[in-house]
Amino acid sequence: MFCFVLLVFSLFQLTPALPVYQKHLLSCCESADLVNNCLNTIKESETEADAEMATGDLEPTHFPARRAAKVALHYINTQHGSPFKVFGLQTVHKARAEAVETGGRKYNLDFSVINWANEGSGLLSCTAEVFFPQNGPPEVQYNCDGLQKVNFTSEETDFLQKYREPESPLTAQYIPDSYGNMTDEMKPFWHLARVAASFIMLRESSEKTELNMAQVANITQQVTHENELKLNYYVLLHDMPSQEIIHWKLLMSWSPDGGVRVLNSEWQPKCPHDVPPNDNNTEPVSN
């Protein structure tokens, strides 16, 4: 109860107008240490309970099922994402988990996704098998009705030609802003960031996480003579169980026929004493 009251009180101290990028620098302040300890206590109790429940048929709306489905979603976005195609989880219909004799846990899922960039395109039905090994990133096999690996459009070709050789390279900050707003011009770049972040979220996911992209703090376009866009992103990822905001720098490229590739990724510490999630956070992560 003390942790809960302290956490609620601390949240009301944050100024709503601050960008997400600036808000979470407050976690380095000494006054936030006790709040972080409380969050860790809550996180540990939740994840231990989830691990005990995650066998047999699962309640589709509960965290264990949704977390596994989010991992499958990240993988789908790495395979199919573009400036005009990025998928969000709509509904988990069925979920089942089983322990694997060699270690780890396997989830079988039926779920539906929607293209956030074109919600009028309707829902896609998907099935997936998600395996969480004891060590290393999860492994995903999936099938979605009507989803093709390469299916670029004239809209994507026009987008590339417009921004490949601009008069001045694109720069932008805080997408969306603190009130959830973004311009129509920035939406394709937010979609690309979400796809690129999916490579990181897939690699960093476990049965104790549920990662989403919260905000693009910064975009800087790099000049290239290739038939592609090359962008530097500073993105903020949100882990639902811990409520932690995780900072990453990404260098990515995109072309209609080549898709999204993450050329380099670098975890960014918020505080001097922070430690990276793993030892491979500066390597290319594209499939």
N, C-alpha and C positions, 0 to 999 in steps of 0.2 A: 504493500500500500504506500509506503514511504517513497519507493522508486517511482510509482505511478504519479503521485502528487508532484514530486520534484520534476519529473519529465514534463508534465502538463504546464507547470509554472514556467519552466525554462523556454518552452515553445512560444509562450506569450511574450517573452522578452525580445524575440527576433522582430526586426522591422520588416513588415510585409513588402515594402517597396524595394528592398535590396534584391539584386539578381541572385539566383540560386548559387552562382559561382562565388559570390561574396559571402552569402549567408554561411556557407559551410566552412569558410576559413575560421569562423568563430569556434570550431571544435578544437582548435589549437590553444585556446585560452585556458588558463588554469581553472577558471570558474566552471568550465564544462567537464572537468575530469570526473566529478561525482556523477553527473548525468550519464557520461559514457559508461561508467561502471554499472549503473542501473540498467542501461540498454543491453549491455553484455549479459547481465543476469537474466533479463527477460528472454533474450535470444537463446541462451543455453537451455532454458526450461522448455521453450517452444520447440526447438529442433530435436531435443531428446524425446519429447512426446510424439512428434511427427515420425521419427525413425521407428518407434515402437509400433505405430499404427500401420506403417507402410508395407503390409503384406496382405495377400489375397485381394478380393474385390475392394476397391476404394470408393469413397464418396466423391463423385466427380467435382463437386464444388469446393472441396477442402484443399488445403495447401499442398499435400504430397502429390496429388493428381495434377494440380495446376502447375506446380513447379516443373514436373517432368514434361508437361505439355509445352511450357515456355522454352525449355531446352530444345525440343523438336522444332518449335517456331523459329528460334535463332538459326538453326541449321537450314530450315527452308529459306529464310531470308538470305543466307550466304549463297545459296544456290540460284535464287531467282530474283533477288532484289535489284532495283534500278531507281532512277529519279522519279519514276511514275509507277513503281510497284514495290510496296513494302507491306508485309502482312502483319496483322494483329490477331491475337487469340480471341475468338468469339465465344465458343462454348466447348467444354470438355463433356462428352456424352458418356463415355465408359472409360474405366481405368482399372488396371490390375497390376499388382506388384508381386514379385517373388524373389527370394534370396537365391543367389547363384552359388553353387558348391565351391567354385574356385575363388569366390570372394566377390563382393559387390552386390548390386541389386538391379533387377531388370523390370521395366515398366512397359506394359502394352496399353496403347491408348487409341481411342476413337475421339476425334475432335473436329471442330470446324474453324476456319480462319476467314478473315476478310481483308481485302486490299484497302488499306487506309487511304491510299492515294486516289482510289476510285471506288468508293463504297457502293456505287450503283452497279458494279459488276457482279454483285451477289456473293454468296458464301461458297467456299470450297470445302468438301468433306475430305478428311485426311485420317490415315492410320499411321501409327509409328511405334517402333520399339526403341526405347531409350535405355541404355545400359550405363550405370554409374559404377565404374571400377573402384577398387579400394584406393588406388592412386592414379592420377592422371585425369584428363578431361573426359566427359561423357561421350559415348558413341551412339550414333543415331542412324536408323534405317526408317524410311518413310515412303508413303505413297499418297498423293493428292489427286483426286479426279480432275482431269483437264488441265493440269499444270505442266507446261513444257519447259525444258531446260533453257532453250534460247528462243525467244519470241519478241524481238525488239520491234518497235513501232516507228512510224514517221515522226511522231512527237519526240521520241528520244533522239532521233537523228537531227532534227531541227534544234533541239536543246544543245546538243554537242556543238553544232556549227555556230550557234549564237555565242557560246561561252569559251570555245577552244582558243580563240585569238581575240580577246576583248581589247578595247583601247587601253584599259588599265585592269590589272588583275583584281579579282573579286576579294573583298574583305568584309566581314560582318561579325557582330557580337550578339550574344544573348538571344538565342533562338530556341524556343519562344522566349518572350520577355517574362517579367515577374507576374504578369497577369494572364499568361497563356496565349498571347497574341503573336502572330507572325504574318508577314506579308505574303501574298501569293507568289511573288518572285522567289522568296526564300524557301518555299515548301519543297521543291525538288532537291535543294541542298540539304534540308533537314532529313528527307527520305534517304539520301545517300549516306548521311552520317549515321542514321539508324541501321542501315545495312552494314556499313563498315563496323559499327559497334557490335553488331551481332557476332562477328568473328571473335571479338574479345569476350563477350558474354557467354558464348558457347564454350570457349576454352576455360573460363574462370568458374563455370557453374559446377555445383555439386548438389547433393540432397539437402544441404543446409542453406542454399541461396535461392533467391528469386530476383533476377536482375532485369532492369529496364533502363532505357536511356531517358534521363530526366531533362537534359538541356545541352545544347551546343553553346559552349561559352565563347568560342572563337573559330572563325574560318579564315584561312588565307590560301588563295589560289597560287599554285606554282606554274610558271611558264614552262611549256613543253612543246617540242616540235613533233611529237607523236600525235596520232589521231585519237586523242583521249583527253579527259580532264584529269588533272592531278591536284589534290586538295590536302592541305594540312588542317586537321580538326583538333580542337581541344574539347572533349566531351565529358559530361558528368553522368555517371551511372548510379542508379539507386538500387540498393539491395533491400527488398521489402522486410525480411525477418529482422535484420539488424538496424534498419533505417539509416544505414551508412551511405554517404555520398562518396563515390570513388572517382578519382580524376585520371583521365588517360589522354595522351597525345597520340594521334594517328596520322600517318601519311598514307593516302589511298589514291587509287586511280580508277577510272571508270570509262568504258567505251561500250556502245550498244552491242557489239559482237563479242567483246571480251568480258563483260560484266564488271563487278566490283572486285578489286584486289587490294588487300591491305599490305602495303610495302614495308611498313615499319610501325611498331606500336611501343609506347613507353608509358609505364605507370608513373603518375606524378604524386609524390607525397604531399599531404596537407600540412604535416608537422615534421620537425626534424627527426623525431624518434620513430616515425612510421616505417614499417617494413613492407616490401613488395609482396603481392599475393603469391608469386612463385618466382623461380629463377630464370624464366624464359620470356620476360616482358619486353624485350627489345628485338624480338625476332619477327620476321614476316609470318602472318598467321593465315593467309588465304589458302583455300584448299587447292 
